[in-house]
Amino acid sequence: MAALGRLAPGLCRALLRPGGPREAAAAGRRGVRALRRSPVRVLPPRKERGAEGEKQPSPKKPPPPPPAVERSSAGPGLWYEKAEPGDRRLGKVVTITKSKKFRDHHGKVLLEGHRLIKDALEAGAVPHTLFFSTMGHLKELPEAKLKQASLVKVKFEDIKSWSDLVTPQGLIGIFSKPDHTKMSYPAAQLTSSLPLFLICDNIRDPGNLGTILRSAAGAGCEKVLLTEGCVDPWEPKVLRAGMGAHFRLPIVANLDWESVPSNLPAGIQVCVADNKDPRGADGAGSAPGSLKAPVKSKPKAAPEHEDEYGEEGVCIPELPAQYYYESWTQTPVAVVIGGETHGLSPDALHLAASTGGKRLVIPVVPGVDSLNSAIAAAIVLFEGKRQLLQRHKQEGERQKFPVVG
């Protein structure tokens, strides 16, 4: 027991290093052999053993310890390790991995559920450790990808205690944080992609951001940009609400506004979803984005057509406003969605003004507050998709039947 006690403190750290549970298993096996080794045989004095030079039987070797790993029935070459029920060290590893500090410092993210993990593996995300409760979970995942990970079989009760879900599926994975430049997105997503971009500005609610990402993937957006002030897209609640959208389209997070244009194609027009009604009726607009938050600093350069001012005297550009269902798309086009609490930032309006963008308004009954940002994003993005597809169809018809002058 003393040997096992000395091994315990290093086991948790071994799980997080390259090799993970394999390294921890090696330490565990050394402890098991120390505990299970047969006692050393005590030989009698030489005179009691008979004549000198007589060949004595060699001490019986202790039986080898049972293997610490077992062959998985999911396919040849797959090995998994069995964890002791109620092992608090593994639970601590899962809990730590959920924190943003750990994600930023170690570059690891926690994924839970069969669909999310399968999407991640198929998109090229690198698995580090997979915790599963039944062999059936492994059989439904790509076998070649599983060989990159350390597999640990645990009791379902343990996964249930680690999980944030009401009904856990019995599958949790620790992955390296995906790099959008190295991902392989589904072919169906790529072929349906449109020159439509989404910029999220101060989206701080995890559920809203996850739903927005899901809508962006469904509408066929080419890329999503998240500015500073948005919630971390790899936060567990965002992942759950996204339903796999993280592995269907590029997501570039934590951008400052100066670097946003470099992540957009040249000649793009940026529009903003706002609640300023084009007809001047107060409260008739609904898309979030009003300037509710105080402006902290004055921008370095001001567009020529600025004529509004924020709460601290910072110039706010005046953009032409129209209803979202009126024509506003060109190729390519981007839409900025602001958070419900702080709305659009002055930087978002300056970027829209510099590209000839517009304010897009979703009309609602007067007196109704602005729509939820996730709902507003879905409405505007799918309208943008409709307009782009219609434009593409019309251009195809003109090429097929050119007008003779």
Sequence and secondary structure as in RCSB ss.txt:
>XXXX:A:sequence
MAALGRLAPGLCRALLRPGGPREAAAAGRRGVRALRRSPVRVLPPRKERGAEGEKQPSPKKPPPPPPAVERSSAG
PGLWYEKAEPGDRRLGKVVTITKSKKFRDHHGKVLLEGHRLIKDALEAGAVPHTLFFSTMGHLKELPEAKLKQAS
LVKVKFEDIKSWSDLVTPQGLIGIFSKPDHTKMSYPAAQLTSSLPLFLICDNIRDPGNLGTILRSAAGAGCEKVL
LTEGCVDPWEPKVLRAGMGAHFRLPIVANLDWESVPSNLPAGIQVCVADNKDPRGADGAGSAPGSLKAPVKSKPK
AAPEHEDEYGEEGVCIPELPAQYYYESWTQTPVAVVIGGETHGLSPDALHLAASTGGKRLVIPVVPGVDSLNSAI
AAAIVLFEGKRQLLQRHKQEGERQKFPVVG
>XXXX:A:secstr
 HHHHHHHHHHHHHHHSTTHHHHHHHHHHHHHHHHH         GGGG STT              SEEE TTS
TT EEEE  TT HHHHHHHHHHTSHHHHHHH EEEEESHHHHHHHHHHT  EEEEEESSHHHHHTS HHHHTTSE
EEE  HHHHHHH  SSS  SEEEEEE   GGG    HHHHHT  SEEEEEES   HHHHHHHHHHHHHHT SEEE
EETTS  TTSHHHHHHHTTGGGTS EEEEE TTTTGGGS TT EEEEE    TT  TT   SS    S   S  S
S  TTEEEE TTS EEE   EEETTSS   SSEEEEEEBTTTB  HHHHHHHHHTT  EEE    TT     HHH
HHHHHHHHHHHHHHHHHHHHHHHHHS    
